[in-house]
Amino acid sequence: WNLYDAGIRGPLIVRWPGKVKPGSATAAMVSLVDLLPTVVAAAGATLPPAEMDGRSFLPVLLGQADKHLDAVYASHTGDGKMNRSPMRAVRTGRYKYILNLNPGEAYKTHVSEGVSDDGKLYWDSWVRLAERDAHAAEMVRRFRHRPAEELFDLSADPWEQTNLAADVGHASTLKELREQLKQWRVQQGEDLNKVPMPEDARTGNVPYAK
């Protein structure tokens, strides 16, 4: 329910005997929207680029390239009742820029607002610890209150603990990624003057607290 690397970055494992070298690895960045065009290309078929959101990373799989995307984009809006903090992000090889679209509202998830078996036991333990521990208090504060903009140098800060958005030394990077994300949102048809929020909580098996 966030756009930090722990929430959006995952391993992609491919087995293709005779094509993908066993034990090979790459740091190339790909996105979920790249999976379909890659499978299409692997099958020897083609589709008009206009019909595809992603790009094939077949050359990376075949060992013909060690790079794919210069940047990947991510979004989260919410599911209605909780996990409803809309945010957008762009990640390059080195930097991550996160735009929190409703920073005035406290960040809530099924962990902090749900029931015991959905994480609330350990969340409540953090809140209790925060009453007497300054570090825990700061962590709870950071969880609840997200700034409008976040910028992280992933090479020096892989766990995204130091927000560089107000650092004058990174002003040009902030400006560049801010504009890059803006253009992507426009391409997705998003209304930049409206805060996207889910309408009603979805129905399902998530045991929301009342």
N, C-alpha and C positions, 0 to 999 in steps of 0.2 A: 504493500500500500504506500510505497514511496518510490522515488526515482534515483535514490542512491544506488551505487553499483551493487550493493547487497540485495537490492530489490529488482534489478533489471539485467544484471550480468550473469550469464550461466554458461556452462560448457556445452559445446556442440560436438557430439561424437558420431562419426561416420564410419561405417564398415562397407567396403566395396571391393571385394577380392579382385585382384588384377588391375585395379584402377587407383585406389587410394593406398599409398604405402603404409603398411602396418607400423605403428609406433610413431608416425610422423605427427608433428604439431605445428600450429601457426598462431600468431598473435593477430591475424587479420580480423578486423571488425566486420561482423555481418549483422543483419537484422532479420526478424521473423518474416518480414515481407519478402525477403530474398529466397526463402525456401522454395516457394512454388516455381519461380523462374529457373532456379537451379535444377529442380527435378525435371522440368520441361526440357532444359538444355541437355541434361544427362540422358534423356530418352531420345535425343536427336531431333526433337521437334522445335518449332519456333512459334512465338506468338507476337503480334504487333506490340512494340514497346508501350504504346498508349494504353494497352489493356493490362499492363503490369505495374504494380506499385513498386516492386523491388527489382533487383538486378541479380543475374546469375553469378554465383561465386564458384562455378565449376572450375575455372582455371586455378583457383586456390586449392581445391580438392585434388586436382591432378598434379599439383606441384609445379605448375607453370607460372604461378604468381604468389607473392608473399604478402600482398596487400589487396584490400577490396574497397572498403569505404573510408573516406576521410572523416566522416562524422555519422553518428547514428542518433535518431530522435526517439523520444519516449514521451508518453502521456499517461496521466491518471486523472480521472474525474471523480469516481466514487460509485457507491452502490445504493445511495439514498439516505439511509438512516445514520450510518457510520461510514468510516473510510471515505469521507466526503470532502476531502481537501484537494481541489483541482490544482494540478501542476503540470508543467511541460518542461522538457529538458533537451539539451543537445550535448552530446559527448564526442570529443575528438580523441585522438590518441593520448593526449596529455591533459586536457581540461574537461571539466563538466560544468555546465551552466544550467541552473534550475530556476525556473520562474514560477513562484507560488502565486496563483491567481486570486486567492482570497486570504491574504496573510492576517487579516483582522480577526478571523475566526480560529478558535483553538483547534489544533489538530487532534482528531479523535479516530480511533480504529476499534475493531472488534476486540483488540487486546485490552485497551484501556477502559472500554465501556461495556464489554461483554460479560460473560459468566466465567466461573472458575476454570472449567476445563477448556476454555478458549483463551487462556492466557492471563486472566485477570488476577490470579493468585500472585504471579510474579510481578505484575504491574503494581499491585497494592503494596508489595514488599518494597518496591522502589520508592513509592510515595512515603511510606513510613520511614524509610532510611533517610529520605530527603529532609525530614524534620530535624535531624541532628547531624547530617553530613553535608558539607557544602558542595562537594563534588557530585553527590547524588542529586542534590537540589538543582544544580546546574544542568545535569542530564535530563531531569524531568522538565525543567523549563524549556530546554531546547527541543524536547519531544513535542511539547504542547504548542510552542510558539515558533512558527517558521517565518523567517524574514521574506520580504517580497522577492529578493534575488539572492542566489547562492552561487558562488564560484569556487571551484576547487582545483588545485594542481594535483592531479592524480599520481604523478611521478614522485612527488615529495610527500603526498598525503593520501595514500590509497584508501584510507578509511573515512575520508571526507569529514575531518574534524575541524578544519580551519577555514572559515569562510573568508575568501579574498575579495568579495564584491566591493568592499569599501577601501581596499588597498590601492593607493594611487599608482603603485608600481605595476598593477595589473589592469589599469583603466582601459588600455587599448584592447586587451583581450576580452574584457567584459563587454565593451562596445561592439566588438566584432561578433561575438557569440550571441549577444542580445539581438542584433540585426539578423543574424543567420536563423535564429529560432523564430523570429517574427515572420520572415519570409516563408519558412516551412509551414507555420500556422495558417498563413494566407493561402498557401497552396492546398492545404487540407480543407479549405472552405470555412475556417473558424472565424467567428465574429470577434474581432479584437476588442470591441467595446462592451462585450458582455462576458460576465463571469459564468462559465458553464457549470451547472450544478445538476446532479441527478434529481429527477422529480420525486418519486416515492421509493421507499425501501423495497428492494426486490423481495420476492418470496422464495424461500428455500430452506435449507437445513441449518443455516447459521443461527445459533441460539442467542439472539439479541436480548440484552437486559432491558427492562422497561424503566 
